[in-house]
Structures are given as structure tokens and as C-alpha cells.
Amino acid sequence: MSLDDRTRTWQLIMTGDDLGHVTLDTQADMARLLDLDPSISHLTLEIGDDRIHVARDWPSDQYEQAGRLIDRIAASGVSAIVVHDRNGNPPRRVTTGE
């Protein structure tokens, strides 16, 4: 396990056929790529006629922690916090008491 693996809040998830063709070095490179460029939502590896889908996966408790942080920030004296989604969803505006 590298230092990046211990400090990363997400894990690499791969689905598809022929996962055995993806070496540990390639997996580490893909994880680093996703670390360096958060605008990348996912990757697709093509191995012959097979496709492997690669993405970030967060434990569900992290979403709960993120929600609590948003609420805490909203209650800290700011008027509101507007959370922008990378997936094109409309921004979510959170005020104290929401």
C-alpha cells in the first residue's frame, strides 16, 4: 500500500471482463490519474473486445460525514453554502436549519 492509498478518501473500483489483465502498476497509475484530475468522472479500458469500467468509489459513511460538514458550515455564521455537483445537477443551497 502506498502513501497515496492511505490518504485517499476513495478507492478504485473496476468492473468488466478480463480484470486480470490490469496490473497493480496500472491500477496505481489510474488511481493517481484520478487523484490528479478530479474532472475525470471515470475511465474505460479496452482490451480486445472487452471493456473494463474504472471509477472512484466512496464508502457510504463518507457521504453522511460530508452532509454533516455541510450542515456545520451552514450553521457557522455564513448565510448559506451552495454545493455544486460535478455531474451537472443543479447546485444545492443549504442555509441554517435546513
C-alpha positions in Angstrom: 0.0 0.0 0.0 1.4 3.4 -1.0 1.1 6.6 0.9 -1.5 7.7 -1.7 -3.6 4.7 -0.9 -3.6 5.5 2.8 -4.5 9.2 2.4 -7.1 8.8 -0.4 -10.7 9.1 0.7 -12.0 6.9 -2.1 -11.0 3.6 -3.7 -10.6 2.4 -7.2 -13.4 0.3 -8.5 -13.2 -1.8 -11.7 -16.0 -3.7 -13.3 -16.0 -5.8 -16.5 -14.3 -8.7 -18.1 -10.6 -9.6 -18.0 -9.8 -7.7 -14.9 -6.7 -9.9 -14.6 -5.1 -8.0 -17.5 -5.0 -4.9 -15.4 -1.7 -5.0 -13.4 -1.2 -3.5 -9.9 1.1 -0.8 -11.5 -1.7 0.1 -14.0 -4.2 0.3 -11.2 -1.9 2.6 -9.2 -1.4 4.8 -12.3 -5.1 5.0 -12.8 -5.7 5.9 -9.2 -3.0 8.6 -9.4 -4.6 9.9 -12.6 -7.9 10.2 -10.9 -6.2 12.0 -8.0 -4.5 14.5 -10.3 -7.6 15.3 -12.4 -10.8 15.4 -10.5 -12.7 16.4 -13.6 -12.4 12.8 -14.9 -15.6 11.0 -13.9 -14.5 7.5 -15.0 -12.3 5.6 -17.4 -13.0 2.8 -19.8 -10.2 0.4 -20.7 -10.5 -1.5 -23.9 -8.8 -4.9 -24.0 -9.5 -6.5 -27.3 -13.3 -6.8 -27.5 -13.7 -6.4 -23.7 -14.3 -3.3 -21.7 -13.4 -2.5 -18.1 -15.0 0.4 -16.4 -12.9 2.2 -13.8 -14.2 4.8 -11.3 -13.8 6.2 -7.8 -15.9 4.6 -5.1 -16.5 6.2 -1.7 -17.7 4.4 1.4 -21.3 5.4 2.1 -20.4 6.8 5.5 -18.3 9.5 3.8 -21.5 10.9 2.2 -23.0 11.1 5.7 -19.9 12.8 7.0 -20.0 15.2 4.1 -23.6 16.0 4.8 -22.8 16.7 8.5 -19.9 19.0 7.4 -22.2 20.9 5.0 -24.7 21.4 7.9 -21.9 22.5 10.3 -20.6 25.0 7.7 -24.1 26.4 7.1 -24.6 26.8 10.9 -21.2 28.6 11.4 -22.5 32.1 10.7 -22.5 32.0 6.9 -25.7 32.9 5.2 -25.7 29.8 3.0 -23.4 27.3 1.4 -24.0 26.4 -2.2 -22.8 22.9 -3.1 -22.0 22.4 -6.8 -22.2 18.9 -8.3 -19.7 17.8 -11.0 -22.4 15.7 -12.6 -24.4 18.6 -13.9 -27.1 18.5 -11.2 -28.4 21.9 -10.1 -26.5 23.4 -7.2 -27.9 22.7 -3.7 -28.2 25.7 -1.4 -28.1 25.0 2.3 -28.9 27.5 5.0 -29.0 27.3 8.8 -31.8 25.0 9.8 -32.2 23.0 6.6 
